Amino acid sequence: MPTTPLTEQQIAERLAKLSGWERSGDKITKLFRLKNYSAGLAFACAVGTIAEAMDHHPEIVIGWRKVTISYSTHDAGDKLSHKDFDAAEVVDRLPYPAAEM
């Protein structure tokens, strides 16, 4: 059964509750800065484990000392749904060794 996309108002309300996440069209994205490449790999694996448990999989881009996570919901027509924001909230609770800015 398809997931219902959120309204613009619902998206704005949910996004306002997240720290560091930005909307990019029909996706929400966050850049995580890590201490080193290995920490980024470990963090990406933790996000992947969460994705499997929630049956909601983000795009993950791993770079040098950074990982970008992007969510949208395929079964909602590649629009934003509650699944994206629920998953982002869980990812934000992960401890990770952040890079010094």
MISELO-17721 format. One record per residue (C-alpha): residue number from 1; residue in one letter; x, y, z. Coordinates in steps of 0.05 Angstrom, whole numbers, padded with zeros to 5 digits. Example, Ala and Ser with C-alpha at 12.3 -4.5 7.8 and 13.67 -1.06 7.14 Angstrom:
BEGIN
+------+------+--------+--------+--------+
| pado | lonu |      x |      y |      z |
+------+------+--------+--------+--------+
|    1 |    A |  00246 | -00090 |  00156 |
|    2 |    S |  00273 | -00021 |  00143 |
+------+------+--------+--------+--------+
! end
This chain:
BEGIN
+------+------+--------+--------+--------+
| pado | lonu |      x |      y |      z |
+------+------+--------+--------+--------+
|    1 |    M |  00000 |  00000 |  00000 |
|    2 |    P |  00029 |  00068 | -00019 |
|    3 |    T |  00051 |  00117 |  00035 |
|    4 |    T |  00016 |  00184 |  00036 |
|    5 |    P |  00061 |  00244 |  00022 |
|    6 |    L |  00062 |  00299 |  00074 |
|    7 |    T |  00031 |  00367 |  00061 |
|    8 |    E |  00076 |  00429 |  00055 |
|    9 |    Q |  00053 |  00450 |  00125 |
|   10 |    Q |  00069 |  00382 |  00154 |
|   11 |    I |  00138 |  00382 |  00121 |
|   12 |    A |  00153 |  00451 |  00150 |
|   13 |    E |  00131 |  00430 |  00219 |
|   14 |    R |  00172 |  00366 |  00219 |
|   15 |    L |  00234 |  00399 |  00189 |
|   16 |    A |  00233 |  00454 |  00242 |
|   17 |    K |  00241 |  00400 |  00295 |
|   18 |    L |  00304 |  00371 |  00263 |
|   19 |    S |  00374 |  00400 |  00274 |
|   20 |    G |  00417 |  00410 |  00212 |
|   21 |    W |  00370 |  00377 |  00162 |
|   22 |    E |  00353 |  00416 |  00100 |
|   23 |    R |  00300 |  00407 |  00047 |
|   24 |    S |  00324 |  00398 | -00024 |
|   25 |    G |  00263 |  00391 | -00068 |
|   26 |    D |  00229 |  00326 | -00047 |
|   27 |    K |  00285 |  00303 | -00002 |
|   28 |    I |  00313 |  00320 |  00066 |
|   29 |    T |  00388 |  00319 |  00072 |
|   30 |    K |  00441 |  00327 |  00126 |
|   31 |    L |  00516 |  00330 |  00122 |
|   32 |    F |  00552 |  00297 |  00180 |
|   33 |    R |  00625 |  00316 |  00191 |
|   34 |    L |  00668 |  00261 |  00223 |
|   35 |    K |  00737 |  00258 |  00253 |
|   36 |    N |  00765 |  00213 |  00197 |
|   37 |    Y |  00745 |  00168 |  00140 |
|   38 |    S |  00739 |  00106 |  00183 |
|   39 |    A |  00691 |  00142 |  00229 |
|   40 |    G |  00649 |  00160 |  00168 |
|   41 |    L |  00647 |  00088 |  00146 |
|   42 |    A |  00625 |  00065 |  00215 |
|   43 |    F |  00572 |  00119 |  00218 |
|   44 |    A |  00545 |  00100 |  00149 |
|   45 |    C |  00541 |  00027 |  00171 |
|   46 |    A |  00502 |  00047 |  00232 |
|   47 |    V |  00454 |  00087 |  00188 |
|   48 |    G |  00447 |  00026 |  00143 |
|   49 |    T |  00430 | -00018 |  00202 |
|   50 |    I |  00376 |  00032 |  00223 |
|   51 |    A |  00350 |  00033 |  00151 |
|   52 |    E |  00342 | -00043 |  00151 |
|   53 |    A |  00307 | -00043 |  00218 |
|   54 |    M |  00259 |  00012 |  00195 |
|   55 |    D |  00252 | -00015 |  00124 |
|   56 |    H |  00266 |  00055 |  00098 |
|   57 |    H |  00332 |  00066 |  00062 |
|   58 |    P |  00367 |  00133 |  00050 |
|   59 |    E |  00418 |  00153 | -00001 |
|   60 |    I |  00485 |  00152 |  00033 |
|   61 |    V |  00546 |  00188 |  00005 |
|   62 |    I |  00612 |  00176 |  00040 |
|   63 |    G |  00669 |  00224 |  00030 |
|   64 |    W |  00732 |  00243 |  00067 |
|   65 |    R |  00710 |  00261 |  00137 |
|   66 |    K |  00638 |  00271 |  00117 |
|   67 |    V |  00575 |  00230 |  00104 |
|   68 |    T |  00513 |  00258 |  00070 |
|   69 |    I |  00446 |  00225 |  00085 |
|   70 |    S |  00384 |  00239 |  00042 |
|   71 |    Y |  00314 |  00213 |  00051 |
|   72 |    S |  00252 |  00212 |  00008 |
|   73 |    T |  00197 |  00159 |  00003 |
|   74 |    H |  00195 |  00118 | -00060 |
|   75 |    D |  00126 |  00089 | -00046 |
|   76 |    A |  00099 |  00160 | -00037 |
|   77 |    G |  00119 |  00179 | -00108 |
|   78 |    D |  00189 |  00200 | -00086 |
|   79 |    K |  00158 |  00253 | -00042 |
|   80 |    L |  00169 |  00267 |  00032 |
|   81 |    S |  00130 |  00225 |  00082 |
|   82 |    H |  00130 |  00212 |  00157 |
|   83 |    K |  00179 |  00156 |  00144 |
|   84 |    D |  00234 |  00205 |  00124 |
|   85 |    F |  00227 |  00247 |  00186 |
|   86 |    D |  00220 |  00188 |  00232 |
|   87 |    A |  00284 |  00158 |  00204 |
|   88 |    A |  00321 |  00225 |  00208 |
|   89 |    E |  00302 |  00231 |  00282 |
|   90 |    V |  00332 |  00162 |  00296 |
|   91 |    V |  00396 |  00178 |  00257 |
|   92 |    D |  00404 |  00243 |  00296 |
|   93 |    R |  00405 |  00202 |  00361 |
|   94 |    L |  00466 |  00163 |  00338 |
|   95 |    P |  00531 |  00180 |  00374 |
|   96 |    Y |  00586 |  00195 |  00325 |
|   97 |    P |  00656 |  00225 |  00331 |
|   98 |    A |  00644 |  00294 |  00300 |
|   99 |    A |  00701 |  00331 |  00268 |
|  100 |    E |  00726 |  00393 |  00302 |
|  101 |    M |  00704 |  00454 |  00264 |
+------+------+--------+--------+--------+
! end
